[in-house]
Amino acid sequence: MALLSDQDQQLVRTHLSGLSHDVRLLFFTQSVAGPETGLITKQILDELARLSDRITVEEVNFVLERDRAAAYGVDKIPAIVVLRDGEDTRIRFFGAPAGYEFMSLVEAVILAGGDDSGLSESSRQLLAGVTAPLNVEVFVTPT
Amino acid sequence: MAFESPNITASCVEATEFMDLSRKYRVTGVPKTIVNGSVEILGALPEDAFVRSIIAPPEAQQPQG
């Protein structure tokens, strides 16, 4: 049984119809003795990928491919790394993207698949001055 | 912001799945944003305020102790 209703699927499909770049979601997980949320995440990602030809999901074993996980700064799972035409967008999701977080994931995919950050001019100017690495972690809950 | 700047990495962390991290950063309400593991921003801010807080956090936002 699908997680999203037919209506929601259609809504998301419409939102995703304007993607102009290929978005690959690297899904870091553990096949044996991994967290239960890994299964939920996989189901969510598979459903999401079905809603657009430009979205693919690549499952990466967190234990067997430690180097790759480290390269993307993934230290906990389940984790989703958003790639745009194969390149890191530096957008990450840790934990199952359920509830409200699902829409954040959809928005991240739309952002990655597009050509513009959508930020104001003053924000862009401020961000242009950032030279040191900034790791921004936003803690959320599904509800 | 991550899209706009190559120096920024943006992560969404589901608080209830990573309790040790939530405890470490004393996440009692969401959204709570942590920058470089030290600066804390509580709640959802309008874009301009949020970007400024991330880039040039005022002293008042430093966590105690």
Backbone of each chain as ProteinMPNN parsed JSONL, in Angstrom:
{"seq_chain_A": "MALLSDQDQQLVRTHLSGLSHDVRLLFFTQSVAGPETGLITKQILDELARLSDRITVEEVNFVLERDRAAAYGVDKIPAIVVLRDGEDTRIRFFGAPAGYEFMSLVEAVILAGGDDSGLSESSRQLLAGVTAPLNVEVFVTPT", "coords_chain_A": {"N_chain_A": [[0.864, -1.203, 0.0], [0.566, 2.2, -0.836], [2.287, 5.023, 0.603], [1.581, 7.632, 0.163], [-1.485, 9.285, -0.641], [-3.556, 8.909, -3.597], [-4.259, 11.407, -4.464], [-2.391, 13.077, -3.212], [-0.12, 12.088, -4.399], [-0.478, 12.896, -7.02], [-0.394, 15.621, -6.68], [2.228, 16.066, -5.784], [3.555, 15.055, -7.975], [2.903, 16.961, -9.868], [4.199, 19.212, -8.805], [6.806, 18.375, -9.187], [7.075, 18.303, -11.901], [8.398, 20.284, -13.235], [11.17, 19.954, -13.183], [14.507, 20.567, -14.188], [16.914, 19.444, -14.064], [18.78, 16.426, -13.379], [18.083, 14.63, -10.496], [19.675, 12.92, -8.014], [19.148, 10.802, -5.334], [21.081, 9.936, -2.764], [20.948, 7.269, -0.744], [21.813, 6.468, 2.332], [22.174, 3.6, 4.181], [21.643, 0.654, 6.197], [21.733, -2.698, 5.594], [21.535, -4.926, 7.208], [20.507, -5.369, 10.513], [19.936, -2.668, 10.78], [18.549, 0.637, 11.578], [14.988, 0.78, 12.146], [13.77, 2.858, 10.925], [15.044, 3.066, 8.567], [13.797, 1.381, 6.766], [11.346, 2.634, 6.413], [12.185, 5.0, 5.303], [13.245, 4.089, 2.907], [10.947, 3.235, 1.62], [9.566, 5.643, 1.357], [11.339, 7.079, -0.299], [11.378, 5.473, -2.598], [8.759, 5.762, -3.464], [8.724, 8.482, -3.989], [10.586, 8.685, -6.067], [9.188, 7.464, -8.094], [7.502, 9.411, -8.965], [8.672, 11.156, -10.712], [10.604, 11.311, -13.696], [13.083, 12.322, -13.509], [14.142, 11.806, -11.099], [16.195, 9.733, -9.184], [17.045, 6.982, -7.059], [19.731, 5.996, -5.135], [20.937, 3.392, -3.362], [23.141, 3.206, -0.671], [25.369, 1.274, 1.138], [25.947, 1.9, 4.406], [27.735, 0.735, 6.156], [29.42, -0.951, 4.608], [30.41, 0.853, 2.75], [32.02, 2.872, 3.996], [33.944, 4.862, 3.456], [32.824, 6.331, 1.419], [30.609, 7.33, 2.686], [31.818, 8.914, 4.604], [33.026, 10.767, 2.943], [30.871, 12.283, 2.149], [30.19, 13.348, 4.492], [28.48, 11.887, 6.074], [27.45, 10.598, 9.017], [25.609, 9.263, 10.439], [22.67, 7.243, 10.247], [19.233, 6.627, 9.086], [20.304, 8.332, 6.081], [20.03, 10.942, 3.673], [21.477, 12.13, 0.784], [21.465, 14.811, -1.367], [21.92, 14.928, -4.778], [22.785, 16.811, -7.678], [22.669, 16.481, -11.002], [24.635, 14.624, -10.561], [26.362, 15.962, -8.886], [27.254, 17.095, -5.581], [24.853, 18.759, -3.672], [25.108, 19.626, -1.226], [23.045, 19.313, 0.506], [21.374, 17.7, 3.056], [19.519, 15.007, 4.57], [18.713, 13.691, 7.615], [17.483, 10.872, 9.174], [14.159, 9.474, 8.983], [12.28, 10.889, 6.377], [9.545, 11.756, 7.159], [6.096, 12.854, 7.466], [5.884, 16.324, 7.981], [8.48, 16.773, 7.217], [8.699, 15.411, 4.857], [7.696, 17.094, 2.872], [9.637, 19.005, 2.977], [11.724, 17.575, 1.911], [10.762, 17.166, -0.674], [10.72, 19.811, -1.515], [13.441, 20.315, -1.427], [14.307, 18.655, -3.456], [13.076, 19.85, -5.638], [14.401, 22.283, -5.589], [17.045, 21.416, -6.021], [16.728, 20.331, -8.524], [16.282, 22.483, -10.064], [17.211, 25.797, -11.237], [17.745, 27.922, -9.609], [18.264, 29.489, -6.457], [16.229, 30.791, -5.261], [16.38, 32.676, -3.343], [16.405, 35.972, -1.765], [17.804, 39.037, -3.138], [19.407, 40.386, -1.288], [20.032, 38.357, 0.481], [21.538, 36.682, -1.164], [23.761, 38.292, -1.592], [24.829, 38.481, 0.96], [25.458, 35.812, 1.382], [27.358, 35.411, -0.549], [29.583, 36.366, 0.587], [30.482, 34.458, 2.288], [33.135, 32.612, 3.361], [34.278, 30.769, 4.992], [33.733, 27.362, 6.012], [30.364, 26.482, 6.666], [28.359, 24.633, 8.694], [25.154, 23.858, 8.751], [22.671, 22.769, 10.805], [19.417, 21.726, 11.011], [17.118, 20.974, 13.355], [14.278, 18.954, 13.454], [10.862, 17.745, 13.826], [8.568, 15.076, 12.962], [5.895, 15.917, 13.192]], "CA_chain_A": [[0.0, 0.0, 0.0], [1.378, 3.4, -0.948], [2.254, 5.92, 1.757], [0.863, 8.829, -0.249], [-2.776, 9.041, -1.293], [-3.497, 9.206, -5.037], [-4.362, 12.857, -4.615], [-1.094, 13.64, -2.839], [0.859, 11.681, -5.411], [-0.698, 13.747, -8.186], [0.046, 16.956, -6.285], [3.691, 16.068, -5.781], [3.981, 14.846, -9.364], [2.775, 18.262, -10.529], [5.289, 20.051, -8.312], [8.075, 17.875, -9.715], [7.077, 18.238, -13.366], [9.245, 21.316, -13.826], [12.601, 19.735, -12.94], [15.321, 20.707, -15.39], [18.172, 18.718, -13.85], [18.579, 15.119, -12.78], [18.331, 14.625, -9.066], [19.897, 11.576, -7.488], [19.115, 10.799, -3.881], [21.93, 8.88, -2.217], [20.295, 6.83, 0.474], [22.752, 5.702, 3.15], [21.44, 2.764, 5.108], [22.31, -0.571, 6.615], [20.759, -3.723, 5.247], [21.38, -5.872, 8.312], [20.506, -4.757, 11.848], [19.892, -1.211, 10.703], [17.384, 1.2, 12.262], [13.714, 0.535, 11.464], [13.437, 4.028, 10.112], [15.648, 2.866, 7.246], [12.788, 0.761, 5.902], [10.359, 3.67, 6.126], [12.844, 5.944, 4.393], [13.35, 3.462, 1.587], [9.616, 3.242, 1.024], [9.279, 7.034, 0.996], [12.178, 7.448, -1.441], [10.937, 4.742, -3.788], [7.52, 6.403, -3.925], [9.085, 9.796, -4.528], [11.268, 8.487, -7.356], [8.196, 7.072, -9.103], [6.722, 10.567, -9.369], [9.376, 11.964, -11.716], [11.647, 10.606, -14.442], [14.398, 12.915, -13.229], [14.592, 11.446, -9.75], [16.632, 8.348, -8.984], [17.501, 6.703, -5.706], [20.84, 5.044, -5.1], [21.128, 2.951, -1.996], [24.558, 3.004, -0.331], [25.509, 0.604, 2.423], [26.701, 2.755, 5.32], [28.807, -0.034, 6.782], [30.372, -1.434, 3.605], [31.017, 1.969, 2.009], [32.329, 3.902, 4.991], [34.697, 5.978, 2.873], [31.906, 7.168, 0.643], [29.776, 8.022, 3.666], [32.664, 9.958, 5.199], [33.241, 11.802, 1.921], [29.699, 13.153, 2.131], [29.915, 13.829, 5.847], [27.371, 11.132, 6.646], [27.941, 9.866, 10.177], [24.474, 8.604, 11.072], [21.691, 6.817, 9.247], [19.243, 6.778, 7.626], [20.697, 9.639, 5.594], [19.789, 11.182, 2.246], [22.315, 13.193, 0.232], [20.841, 15.224, -2.624], [22.87, 15.241, -5.85], [22.216, 17.488, -8.842], [23.511, 16.074, -12.128], [25.782, 13.892, -10.022], [27.18, 16.76, -7.96], [26.717, 17.31, -4.245], [24.226, 20.066, -3.457], [25.363, 19.893, 0.194], [21.786, 19.245, 1.235], [21.289, 16.388, 3.676], [18.409, 14.725, 5.454], [19.039, 12.588, 8.529], [16.257, 10.377, 9.777], [13.108, 9.236, 7.993], [11.622, 12.14, 5.99], [8.103, 11.551, 7.259], [5.3, 14.006, 7.883], [6.245, 17.634, 7.448], [9.815, 16.681, 6.632], [8.592, 14.909, 3.487], [7.548, 18.24, 1.983], [10.959, 19.651, 2.93], [12.515, 16.784, 0.967], [10.247, 17.48, -2.015], [11.211, 21.161, -1.827], [14.886, 20.215, -1.679], [14.443, 18.034, -4.78], [12.689, 20.885, -6.606], [15.51, 23.234, -5.581], [18.2, 20.784, -6.662], [16.414, 20.082, -9.93], [16.059, 23.753, -10.744], [18.392, 26.597, -11.545], [17.815, 29.131, -8.803], [18.07, 29.218, -5.031], [14.972, 31.406, -4.839], [16.615, 33.603, -2.229], [16.368, 37.389, -2.109], [19.08, 39.598, -3.565], [20.249, 40.711, -0.132], [20.528, 37.076, 1.006], [22.604, 36.227, -2.059], [24.953, 39.095, -1.363], [25.38, 38.062, 2.247], [26.015, 34.466, 1.23], [28.535, 35.486, -1.416], [30.718, 36.716, 1.436], [30.838, 33.337, 3.171], [34.346, 31.947, 2.876], [34.582, 29.647, 5.881], [32.648, 26.377, 5.938], [29.277, 26.597, 7.631], [27.537, 23.437, 8.743], [23.885, 24.276, 9.343], [21.821, 21.603, 11.098], [18.105, 22.129, 11.495], [16.443, 19.858, 14.022], [12.831, 18.995, 13.241], [10.138, 16.524, 14.183], [7.631, 14.793, 11.871], [4.574, 16.568, 13.3]], "C_chain_A": [[0.89, 1.239, 0.0], [1.227, 4.277, 0.291], [1.439, 7.166, 1.437], [-0.47, 8.456, -0.889], [-2.624, 9.383, -2.772], [-3.474, 10.708, -5.276], [-3.008, 13.516, -4.314], [-0.026, 13.291, -3.869], [0.763, 12.6, -6.618], [-0.174, 15.157, -7.921], [1.568, 17.059, -6.354], [4.225, 15.914, -7.2], [3.948, 16.171, -10.134], [3.921, 19.184, -10.106], [6.612, 19.669, -8.965], [8.166, 17.934, -11.239], [8.02, 19.246, -14.014], [10.747, 21.113, -13.636], [13.4, 19.827, -14.236], [16.681, 20.028, -15.241], [17.862, 17.369, -13.218], [18.954, 15.163, -11.302], [18.51, 13.184, -8.602], [19.925, 11.675, -5.971], [19.949, 9.614, -3.395], [21.35, 8.502, -0.872], [21.248, 5.916, 1.242], [21.967, 4.912, 4.181], [22.237, 1.51, 5.427], [21.32, -1.682, 6.358], [20.521, -4.708, 6.39], [21.458, -5.127, 9.641], [20.54, -3.235, 11.805], [18.664, -0.686, 11.435], [16.114, 0.951, 11.446], [13.351, 1.665, 10.535], [14.057, 3.933, 8.721], [14.629, 2.298, 6.269], [11.748, 1.795, 5.468], [10.933, 4.637, 5.095], [12.914, 5.367, 2.993], [12.012, 3.516, 0.868], [9.251, 4.648, 0.526], [10.057, 7.422, -0.263], [11.74, 6.746, -2.719], [9.665, 5.364, -4.349], [7.821, 7.732, -4.587], [9.705, 9.653, -5.921], [10.288, 8.124, -8.462], [7.444, 8.281, -9.658], [7.43, 11.48, -10.363], [10.476, 11.146, -12.382], [13.027, 11.113, -14.092], [14.933, 12.546, -11.855], [14.998, 9.982, -9.695], [17.111, 8.2, -7.54], [18.631, 5.686, -5.78], [21.09, 4.665, -3.642], [22.609, 2.658, -1.749], [24.648, 2.373, 1.045], [26.474, 1.37, 3.312], [27.897, 2.035, 5.929], [29.877, -0.435, 5.77], [31.075, -0.308, 2.856], [31.278, 3.144, 2.942], [33.024, 5.115, 4.397], [33.773, 6.928, 2.136], [31.012, 7.976, 1.59], [30.562, 9.19, 4.259], [32.878, 11.11, 4.223], [32.074, 12.779, 1.871], [29.343, 13.66, 3.522], [28.74, 13.13, 6.491], [27.901, 10.281, 7.798], [26.822, 9.163, 10.933], [23.442, 8.273, 10.002], [20.319, 6.624, 9.881], [19.606, 8.21, 7.205], [20.428, 9.739, 4.1], [20.67, 12.343, 1.828], [21.733, 13.529, -1.134], [21.904, 15.629, -3.645], [22.136, 15.868, -7.022], [23.151, 17.221, -10.01], [24.788, 15.417, -11.615], [26.622, 14.664, -9.023], [26.475, 17.01, -6.631], [26.115, 18.707, -4.114], [24.48, 20.535, -2.027], [24.063, 20.005, 0.983], [21.657, 17.82, 1.764], [20.008, 16.246, 4.49], [18.81, 13.528, 6.31], [17.782, 12.161, 9.246], [15.196, 10.225, 8.697], [12.386, 10.537, 7.674], [10.108, 12.003, 5.994], [7.396, 12.834, 7.66], [5.737, 15.29, 7.203], [7.588, 17.581, 6.728], [9.759, 16.159, 5.196], [8.488, 16.083, 2.514], [8.877, 18.994, 1.881], [11.847, 18.919, 1.94], [12.077, 17.094, -0.462], [10.754, 18.857, -2.441], [12.695, 21.141, -2.143], [15.129, 19.629, -3.066], [14.118, 19.064, -5.866], [13.807, 21.914, -6.722], [16.697, 22.661, -6.35], [17.971, 20.596, -8.161], [16.2, 21.343, -10.737], [17.351, 24.511, -10.964], [18.588, 27.781, -10.63], [17.541, 28.821, -7.337], [16.758, 29.805, -4.529], [15.144, 32.4, -3.694], [16.6, 35.05, -2.715], [17.764, 37.867, -2.503], [19.984, 39.877, -2.375], [20.817, 39.436, 0.492], [21.697, 36.59, 0.171], [23.895, 36.983, -1.806], [25.633, 38.707, -0.063], [26.096, 36.725, 2.098], [27.273, 34.46, 0.376], [29.779, 35.767, -0.585], [31.156, 35.601, 2.367], [32.039, 32.603, 2.614], [34.724, 30.753, 3.747], [33.439, 28.643, 5.814], [31.617, 26.573, 7.045], [28.459, 25.329, 7.567], [26.263, 23.798, 9.492], [23.008, 23.056, 9.546], [20.501, 22.085, 11.666], [17.412, 20.908, 12.073], [14.936, 20.028, 13.878], [12.194, 17.732, 13.816], [9.081, 16.298, 13.103], [6.327, 15.561, 11.967], [4.693, 18.066, 13.185]], "O_chain_A": [[1.858, 1.311, 0.756], [0.183, 4.278, 0.944], [0.714, 7.693, 2.28], [-0.577, 7.447, -1.586], [-1.676, 10.067, -3.159], [-2.777, 11.21, -6.158], [-2.543, 14.386, -5.052], [0.855, 14.097, -4.169], [1.775, 13.03, -7.172], [0.405, 15.801, -8.796], [2.118, 18.011, -6.907], [5.208, 16.549, -7.582], [4.834, 16.464, -10.937], [4.535, 19.849, -10.94], [7.439, 20.531, -9.262], [9.22, 17.647, -11.807], [8.398, 19.101, -15.176], [11.523, 22.03, -13.907], [13.024, 19.242, -15.252], [17.496, 20.034, -16.164], [16.814, 17.189, -12.599], [20.01, 15.671, -10.925], [17.626, 12.343, -8.771], [20.624, 12.51, -5.396], [19.582, 8.455, -3.584], [21.273, 9.331, 0.036], [21.467, 4.762, 0.871], [21.194, 5.474, 4.957], [23.369, 1.343, 4.973], [20.189, -1.631, 6.841], [19.427, -5.258, 6.522], [22.38, -4.342, 9.862], [21.107, -2.593, 12.69], [17.822, -1.473, 11.869], [16.153, 0.914, 10.217], [12.714, 1.468, 9.5], [13.641, 4.639, 7.802], [14.594, 2.677, 5.099], [11.328, 1.827, 4.311], [10.257, 5.036, 4.146], [12.672, 6.068, 2.01], [11.943, 3.801, -0.327], [8.709, 4.819, -0.565], [9.501, 8.023, -1.182], [11.73, 7.347, -3.793], [9.508, 5.48, -5.564], [7.244, 8.069, -5.621], [9.381, 10.412, -6.834], [10.52, 8.436, -9.63], [6.815, 8.184, -10.711], [6.854, 12.471, -10.811], [11.188, 10.387, -11.724], [14.027, 10.439, -14.338], [16.045, 12.928, -11.49], [14.244, 9.1, -10.107], [17.524, 9.166, -6.898], [18.496, 4.64, -6.415], [21.413, 5.512, -2.809], [23.248, 1.948, -2.526], [24.069, 2.879, 2.006], [27.664, 1.478, 3.013], [28.937, 2.641, 6.185], [31.073, -0.288, 6.021], [32.198, -0.479, 2.382], [30.817, 4.26, 2.707], [32.742, 6.252, 4.775], [33.911, 8.149, 2.21], [30.701, 9.139, 1.335], [30.048, 10.3, 4.398], [32.908, 12.276, 4.617], [32.26, 13.962, 1.585], [28.321, 14.32, 3.709], [28.071, 13.699, 7.354], [28.696, 9.364, 7.592], [27.07, 8.533, 11.962], [23.358, 8.947, 8.975], [20.232, 6.471, 11.099], [19.258, 9.174, 7.888], [20.574, 8.767, 3.358], [20.627, 13.414, 2.434], [21.529, 12.642, -1.963], [22.687, 16.55, -3.411], [21.0, 15.5, -7.324], [24.293, 17.68, -10.014], [25.874, 15.625, -12.157], [27.501, 14.092, -8.379], [25.25, 17.122, -6.574], [26.771, 19.708, -4.405], [24.136, 21.655, -1.649], [23.993, 20.702, 1.996], [21.81, 16.854, 1.017], [19.481, 17.22, 5.027], [19.197, 12.482, 5.789], [17.092, 12.98, 9.854], [15.328, 10.791, 7.611], [11.923, 11.225, 8.585], [9.464, 12.12, 4.952], [8.023, 13.781, 8.134], [5.933, 15.326, 5.989], [7.792, 18.279, 5.735], [10.661, 16.428, 4.404], [9.116, 16.071, 1.455], [9.203, 19.551, 0.833], [12.626, 19.538, 1.216], [12.911, 17.263, -1.352], [11.167, 19.048, -3.585], [13.157, 21.864, -3.026], [16.045, 20.051, -3.772], [14.802, 19.138, -6.886], [14.127, 22.367, -7.821], [17.277, 23.322, -7.21], [18.903, 20.689, -8.96], [15.964, 21.287, -11.944], [18.442, 23.947, -10.888], [19.504, 28.575, -10.841], [16.69, 27.992, -7.016], [16.233, 29.377, -3.501], [14.163, 32.903, -3.146], [16.758, 35.324, -3.905], [18.765, 37.2, -2.241], [21.189, 39.634, -2.439], [21.949, 39.431, 0.976], [22.714, 36.143, 0.702], [24.981, 36.404, -1.805], [26.859, 38.614, 0.007], [27.193, 36.53, 2.62], [28.148, 33.613, 0.551], [30.894, 35.449, -0.998], [32.092, 35.771, 3.148], [31.976, 32.035, 1.524], [35.408, 29.836, 3.292], [32.293, 29.028, 5.583], [31.962, 26.798, 8.205], [27.923, 24.981, 6.515], [26.28, 24.015, 10.704], [22.639, 22.382, 8.584], [20.471, 22.773, 12.687], [17.152, 19.933, 11.368], [14.389, 21.098, 14.143], [12.876, 16.793, 14.228], [8.728, 17.239, 12.393], [5.703, 15.839, 10.944], [3.687, 18.772, 13.253]]}, "seq_chain_B": "MAFESPNITASCVEATEFMDLSRKYRVTGVPKTIVNGSVEILGALPEDAFVRSIIAPPEAQQPQG", "coords_chain_B": {"N_chain_B": [[20.278, 28.03, 1.07], [22.525, 26.435, 0.948], [22.505, 25.773, -1.693], [23.122, 28.16, -2.848], [25.642, 28.847, -1.851], [28.919, 27.482, -1.997], [30.213, 26.888, 0.317], [28.524, 26.17, 2.256], [26.801, 23.697, 4.066], [23.761, 22.107, 4.392], [21.71, 20.555, 6.678], [18.918, 18.512, 7.507], [17.738, 17.367, 10.431], [16.151, 14.721, 11.987], [14.815, 15.008, 14.983], [13.785, 13.147, 16.952], [14.842, 10.728, 16.222], [17.513, 10.813, 16.638], [18.446, 10.938, 19.44], [20.671, 11.341, 21.088], [22.072, 13.39, 19.894], [20.138, 15.352, 19.953], [19.966, 15.735, 22.645], [22.503, 16.61, 23.212], [22.538, 19.121, 21.978], [20.541, 20.252, 23.341], [17.834, 20.198, 22.352], [14.742, 21.167, 22.687], [12.564, 22.181, 21.574], [11.217, 22.479, 18.276], [11.46, 24.207, 15.104], [15.033, 23.878, 15.585], [18.038, 25.385, 15.027], [21.399, 24.607, 14.48], [24.569, 25.952, 14.14], [27.64, 25.078, 12.831], [28.019, 23.446, 15.034], [27.895, 25.021, 17.326], [26.568, 27.616, 17.478], [23.274, 28.607, 18.27], [19.981, 28.729, 16.974], [16.768, 29.531, 17.639], [13.56, 28.406, 16.657], [11.565, 29.366, 13.722], [12.717, 31.634, 11.424], [12.135, 34.644, 9.485], [13.345, 34.823, 6.084], [15.471, 36.821, 5.638], [16.339, 37.499, 8.269], [17.084, 34.981, 9.156], [19.208, 34.197, 7.414], [21.058, 36.173, 8.069], [21.502, 35.524, 10.75], [22.74, 33.084, 10.535], [25.09, 33.68, 9.235], [26.348, 35.851, 10.578], [26.303, 35.517, 13.59], [24.915, 37.081, 16.446], [26.383, 37.894, 19.656], [24.614, 37.332, 21.705], [23.342, 34.998, 20.984], [24.931, 32.893, 21.56], [25.357, 29.713, 23.086], [24.874, 29.025, 26.613], [27.515, 28.333, 28.854]], "CA_chain_B": [[21.591, 28.643, 1.283], [23.549, 25.49, 0.473], [22.461, 25.858, -3.153], [23.709, 29.425, -3.229], [27.055, 28.966, -1.465], [29.648, 26.21, -1.956], [30.798, 26.657, 1.639], [27.483, 25.847, 3.215], [26.134, 22.394, 4.023], [22.512, 22.238, 5.136], [21.155, 19.251, 7.029], [17.674, 18.458, 8.261], [17.925, 16.23, 11.339], [14.92, 14.355, 12.668], [15.233, 15.03, 16.39], [13.433, 11.993, 17.779], [15.627, 9.556, 15.83], [18.902, 10.971, 17.072], [18.261, 11.539, 20.76], [21.933, 11.774, 21.695], [22.374, 14.701, 19.32], [19.129, 16.286, 20.45], [20.32, 16.035, 24.038], [23.758, 17.391, 23.164], [22.217, 20.499, 21.627], [19.377, 20.656, 24.147], [16.7, 20.487, 21.479], [13.493, 20.922, 23.414], [11.499, 22.61, 20.677], [11.71, 22.56, 16.903], [12.805, 23.901, 14.631], [16.176, 24.473, 16.254], [19.145, 25.338, 14.081], [22.733, 24.669, 15.079], [25.559, 26.282, 13.121], [28.992, 24.635, 13.179], [28.019, 22.792, 16.33], [27.948, 25.881, 18.499], [25.577, 28.693, 17.538], [21.913, 28.085, 18.274], [18.91, 29.63, 16.552], [15.503, 28.883, 17.979], [12.377, 28.773, 15.888], [11.651, 29.647, 12.287], [12.847, 33.073, 11.201], [11.985, 35.058, 8.077], [14.579, 34.575, 5.335], [16.537, 37.788, 5.862], [16.837, 37.335, 9.64], [17.718, 33.671, 9.263], [20.492, 34.231, 6.726], [21.972, 36.993, 8.878], [21.843, 34.789, 11.975], [23.651, 31.999, 10.183], [26.384, 34.221, 8.811], [26.981, 36.699, 11.591], [25.481, 35.369, 14.787], [25.232, 38.021, 17.523], [26.884, 37.278, 20.889], [23.486, 36.895, 22.533], [22.845, 33.687, 20.608], [25.859, 31.833, 21.95], [24.78, 28.937, 24.186], [25.504, 29.267, 27.905], [28.363, 27.272, 29.433]], "C_chain_B": [[22.707, 27.749, 0.764], [23.648, 25.535, -1.043], [23.239, 27.075, -3.616], [25.212, 29.501, -2.926], [27.753, 27.62, -1.369], [30.244, 25.902, -0.584], [29.781, 26.235, 2.677], [26.899, 24.46, 2.979], [24.904, 22.524, 4.902], [21.921, 20.869, 5.409], [19.871, 19.397, 7.808], [17.807, 17.21, 9.13], [16.637, 15.946, 12.099], [15.263, 14.101, 14.139], [14.935, 13.771, 17.189], [14.23, 10.743, 17.417], [17.07, 9.622, 16.318], [18.915, 11.671, 18.427], [19.557, 12.026, 21.376], [22.32, 13.162, 21.186], [21.405, 15.748, 19.854], [19.445, 16.694, 21.882], [21.533, 16.942, 24.075], [23.466, 18.861, 22.894], [20.997, 21.023, 22.358], [18.209, 21.081, 23.256], [15.436, 20.137, 22.235], [12.304, 21.368, 22.576], [12.076, 22.7, 19.279], [10.913, 23.613, 16.143], [13.895, 24.57, 15.472], [17.361, 24.285, 15.317], [20.473, 25.49, 14.798], [23.727, 24.943, 13.96], [26.95, 25.913, 13.615], [29.08, 24.096, 14.602], [28.02, 23.706, 17.537], [26.872, 26.95, 18.569], [24.166, 28.12, 17.418], [20.906, 29.135, 17.835], [17.596, 28.914, 16.801], [14.371, 29.357, 17.087], [12.647, 29.053, 14.422], [11.676, 31.149, 12.081], [12.54, 33.403, 9.747], [13.353, 35.001, 7.393], [15.727, 35.508, 5.689], [17.183, 37.613, 7.237], [17.603, 36.03, 9.79], [19.109, 33.683, 8.627], [21.506, 35.041, 7.537], [22.423, 36.259, 10.129], [22.855, 33.696, 11.694], [25.047, 32.56, 9.934], [27.09, 35.017, 9.888], [26.195, 36.638, 12.87], [25.886, 36.368, 15.866], [25.634, 37.271, 18.782], [25.758, 36.677, 21.713], [23.008, 35.498, 22.21], [23.796, 32.567, 20.97], [25.24, 31.053, 23.108], [25.543, 29.185, 25.488], [26.382, 28.081, 28.286], [28.959, 26.296, 28.45]], "O_chain_B": [[23.701, 28.226, 0.216], [24.725, 25.36, -1.612], [23.926, 27.039, -4.637], [25.963, 30.144, -3.659], [27.238, 26.705, -0.727], [30.723, 24.794, -0.345], [30.122, 25.975, 3.831], [26.552, 24.094, 1.856], [24.994, 23.0, 6.034], [21.659, 20.105, 4.479], [19.735, 20.279, 8.656], [17.971, 16.108, 8.606], [16.098, 16.823, 12.774], [15.911, 13.112, 14.483], [15.746, 13.365, 18.021], [14.295, 9.801, 18.206], [17.758, 8.604, 16.396], [19.332, 12.822, 18.552], [19.56, 13.016, 22.108], [22.826, 13.996, 21.936], [21.791, 16.875, 20.165], [19.224, 17.837, 22.284], [21.597, 17.901, 24.844], [24.069, 19.742, 23.506], [20.481, 22.095, 22.044], [17.672, 22.18, 23.393], [15.098, 18.966, 22.404], [11.168, 20.976, 22.841], [13.266, 22.961, 19.102], [9.772, 23.886, 16.516], [13.712, 25.669, 15.996], [17.651, 23.175, 14.872], [20.651, 26.388, 15.62], [23.728, 24.246, 12.944], [27.389, 26.366, 14.672], [30.09, 24.269, 15.284], [28.133, 23.23, 18.667], [26.309, 27.171, 19.641], [23.898, 27.263, 16.576], [20.966, 30.287, 18.266], [17.338, 27.841, 16.256], [14.239, 30.546, 16.798], [13.781, 28.99, 13.948], [10.766, 31.857, 12.512], [12.668, 32.546, 8.873], [14.389, 35.116, 8.049], [16.827, 35.053, 6.003], [18.407, 37.583, 7.361], [18.634, 35.972, 10.459], [20.076, 33.229, 9.238], [22.664, 34.645, 7.673], [23.584, 36.355, 10.528], [23.724, 33.416, 12.519], [26.049, 31.989, 10.365], [28.296, 34.872, 10.086], [25.493, 37.588, 13.216], [27.071, 36.495, 16.173], [25.253, 36.113, 18.952], [25.93, 35.635, 22.345], [22.349, 34.86, 23.032], [23.499, 31.401, 20.711], [24.661, 31.651, 24.015], [26.727, 29.519, 25.46], [26.003, 26.934, 28.05], [29.679, 25.381, 28.849]]}, "name": "protein", "num_of_chains": 2, "seq": "MALLSDQDQQLVRTHLSGLSHDVRLLFFTQSVAGPETGLITKQILDELARLSDRITVEEVNFVLERDRAAAYGVDKIPAIVVLRDGEDTRIRFFGAPAGYEFMSLVEAVILAGGDDSGLSESSRQLLAGVTAPLNVEVFVTPTMAFESPNITASCVEATEFMDLSRKYRVTGVPKTIVNGSVEILGALPEDAFVRSIIAPPEAQQPQG"}
